[in-house]
Amino acid sequence: MSETNEPVGKAAETLEKFASDAGAAANTVSSGCSGLWDAGMSALELVMDGKSGEAMAVMFSPSLSCYDSVVAAIMGLFPFLS
C-alpha cells in the first residue's frame, strides 16, 4: 500500500470495526429489551385495574434487563467510559 493510501486504509479498518461493534451493540440491546414491550402491556392492564404496585413489579425485571443491556452496549462501543 502506498503512503497516500495508508491513512485511508486505516480509517476504513477502524470504521469497519466500529460498524461491527455497533451491530453487536444493537443485538445486545435488542435481546436485552425484548421483553419490555410485553411487560409494558401487562403493566398497563394492571394500572387500568388500579394495581399500580403490581404493575411496577411486572416492569422491574424487564426494565433492569434492558438497562443492563444498554449499558453493556455503550461500554462495548466506548470502552474508555468504563
Backbone bond lengths (Angstrom), bond angles and torsions (degrees), N, CA, C in turn:
res aa  C-N    CA-C-N  psi(-1)  N-CA   C-N-CA  omega(-1)  CA-C   N-CA-C  phi
1 M - - - 1.438 - - 1.521 108.33 -
2 S 1.303 118.04 137.27 1.450 120.97 -179.67 1.519 110.18 -76.85
3 E 1.333 115.48 165.35 1.465 120.54 -178.37 1.529 111.85 -62.16
4 T 1.307 117.74 -35.87 1.461 119.82 -177.41 1.525 111.81 -72.40
5 N 1.311 118.54 -28.89 1.458 121.85 179.96 1.529 112.99 -88.29
6 E 1.330 116.93 -14.33 1.455 120.33 -176.34 1.533 113.06 -61.29
7 P 1.344 120.12 -47.97 1.468 119.16 178.40 1.531 112.56 -62.48
8 V 1.319 116.31 -35.51 1.465 120.09 178.75 1.525 109.93 -65.78
9 G 1.312 116.61 -41.67 1.464 121.12 178.65 1.517 111.52 -63.79
10 K 1.340 117.08 -42.16 1.464 120.58 178.85 1.523 110.56 -66.97
11 A 1.311 117.27 -38.82 1.465 120.65 178.00 1.523 110.51 -65.25
12 A 1.310 117.04 -39.55 1.464 120.92 178.72 1.523 110.55 -65.50
13 E 1.333 117.30 -40.70 1.466 120.74 177.78 1.530 111.09 -64.19
14 T 1.327 116.19 -42.22 1.462 120.82 178.87 1.517 110.75 -63.82
15 L 1.315 116.23 -42.89 1.455 120.86 178.89 1.524 111.25 -65.39
16 E 1.312 116.80 -39.58 1.466 121.11 178.70 1.530 110.58 -64.79
17 K 1.329 117.44 -41.33 1.468 120.75 178.32 1.520 110.35 -65.65
18 F 1.331 117.35 -41.78 1.456 120.00 179.09 1.526 110.90 -64.30
19 A 1.311 116.81 -40.21 1.468 120.23 178.48 1.524 110.47 -63.73
20 S 1.317 116.77 -39.48 1.458 120.67 177.34 1.529 110.33 -64.99
21 D 1.328 116.17 -43.77 1.465 120.54 178.17 1.522 111.03 -64.98
22 A 1.325 116.92 -37.18 1.468 120.54 178.74 1.523 110.63 -66.22
23 G 1.306 117.30 -37.47 1.459 120.63 176.27 1.523 111.37 -64.32
24 A 1.322 116.00 -42.16 1.470 119.92 177.24 1.521 110.47 -64.92
25 A 1.330 116.47 -39.21 1.464 120.51 178.48 1.525 110.78 -64.30
26 A 1.311 116.74 -41.81 1.468 120.39 179.17 1.529 110.67 -64.01
27 N 1.330 117.20 -39.47 1.467 120.36 176.96 1.522 111.60 -65.52
28 T 1.336 116.50 -38.02 1.460 121.14 178.13 1.518 110.67 -62.16
29 V 1.328 116.20 -47.47 1.463 120.42 179.72 1.522 110.42 -65.81
30 S 1.307 116.80 -41.90 1.456 120.59 -179.34 1.527 111.70 -60.37
31 S 1.309 116.81 -45.73 1.470 119.19 -179.29 1.519 111.49 -72.33
32 G 1.324 117.59 -35.63 1.461 120.59 -179.02 1.517 113.45 -72.22
33 C 1.320 116.85 -28.45 1.467 121.10 -176.75 1.523 112.84 -104.19
34 S 1.312 117.27 8.95 1.464 119.98 -174.38 1.524 113.50 -64.13
35 G 1.305 119.02 -31.36 1.457 121.41 -178.30 1.510 114.55 -88.13
36 L 1.316 116.65 -2.69 1.462 120.40 -174.24 1.525 112.47 -67.47
37 W 1.307 118.29 -39.05 1.467 121.32 -178.65 1.526 110.81 -63.91
38 D 1.322 116.66 -49.43 1.467 120.45 -179.87 1.522 111.19 -62.12
39 A 1.320 116.14 -41.28 1.457 119.64 178.58 1.526 110.55 -64.70
40 G 1.319 116.20 -38.44 1.464 120.19 178.21 1.514 112.38 -64.14
41 M 1.309 116.94 -39.42 1.465 120.35 178.26 1.534 110.66 -67.19
42 S 1.333 116.27 -41.26 1.461 119.86 177.20 1.521 110.74 -64.60
43 A 1.326 116.24 -41.85 1.462 120.39 179.29 1.522 110.90 -64.62
44 L 1.311 117.54 -38.82 1.460 121.14 178.79 1.531 110.94 -61.80
45 E 1.315 115.77 -42.42 1.467 119.43 176.91 1.524 110.92 -61.64
46 L 1.327 116.49 -41.58 1.462 120.11 179.17 1.525 111.74 -65.32
47 V 1.325 116.97 -39.99 1.463 120.87 178.32 1.520 109.79 -63.84
48 M 1.319 116.54 -41.07 1.470 120.16 178.92 1.537 111.28 -63.20
49 D 1.321 116.33 -28.00 1.465 120.99 177.62 1.527 111.95 -88.04
50 G 1.335 116.76 3.78 1.460 120.99 178.77 1.514 114.34 81.87
51 K 1.300 117.45 19.13 1.465 121.84 -178.06 1.525 109.98 -109.51
52 S 1.316 116.50 65.91 1.467 119.96 -174.58 1.524 112.35 -69.52
53 G 1.317 117.50 -32.67 1.472 119.73 177.52 1.517 111.58 -63.78
54 E 1.310 115.90 -43.16 1.462 119.80 178.01 1.529 110.81 -67.47
55 A 1.330 116.13 -34.92 1.463 119.98 178.32 1.527 110.75 -63.27
56 M 1.325 116.08 -41.43 1.468 119.34 177.95 1.522 110.72 -64.29
57 A 1.332 117.00 -38.43 1.459 120.51 178.79 1.527 111.19 -65.06
58 V 1.338 116.57 -38.23 1.468 121.08 179.15 1.524 110.55 -65.22
59 M 1.326 116.90 -35.79 1.466 121.19 -176.87 1.524 113.62 -82.71
60 F 1.328 117.84 -17.23 1.458 120.26 -171.53 1.530 113.22 -59.98
61 S 1.312 117.53 -58.15 1.459 120.80 -175.17 1.532 113.31 -63.68
62 P 1.348 118.99 -47.13 1.471 118.20 178.33 1.529 112.99 -63.65
63 S 1.324 116.47 -35.30 1.476 119.67 178.53 1.515 110.75 -66.75
64 L 1.324 116.47 -42.01 1.459 120.92 178.94 1.525 111.00 -65.01
65 S 1.317 116.64 -41.23 1.458 121.21 177.82 1.529 111.12 -62.64
66 C 1.325 116.16 -42.87 1.461 120.61 179.23 1.531 110.55 -64.93
67 Y 1.327 116.04 -44.70 1.468 120.70 178.53 1.526 110.36 -58.67
68 D 1.328 116.60 -47.17 1.468 120.58 179.93 1.524 111.76 -59.84
69 S 1.333 116.86 -40.28 1.460 119.07 -178.74 1.530 111.77 -70.34
70 V 1.328 117.25 -35.36 1.464 120.18 177.23 1.531 109.93 -66.23
71 V 1.314 116.74 -43.92 1.469 120.04 178.45 1.522 110.72 -63.14
72 A 1.334 116.89 -42.76 1.468 119.98 178.66 1.524 111.18 -62.60
73 A 1.326 116.54 -39.29 1.468 120.09 179.35 1.523 110.82 -65.65
74 I 1.321 116.75 -42.99 1.468 120.13 179.33 1.522 110.41 -64.56
75 M 1.313 116.96 -43.50 1.458 120.04 179.38 1.528 111.28 -66.06
76 G 1.322 117.26 -31.91 1.466 120.32 176.20 1.513 112.56 -68.71
77 L 1.328 115.43 -37.10 1.467 119.68 179.66 1.524 112.09 -77.37
78 F 1.320 115.37 -37.37 1.471 120.80 -175.84 1.525 109.45 -127.81
79 P 1.336 117.75 76.52 1.465 120.78 -175.13 1.537 113.82 -63.33
80 F 1.322 117.31 -19.96 1.450 119.76 -179.85 1.525 111.81 -71.23
81 L 1.328 118.36 -11.17 1.464 121.57 178.59 1.529 111.91 -78.85
82 S 1.315 117.09 -19.06 1.472 118.92 -176.62 1.508 112.12 -81.36
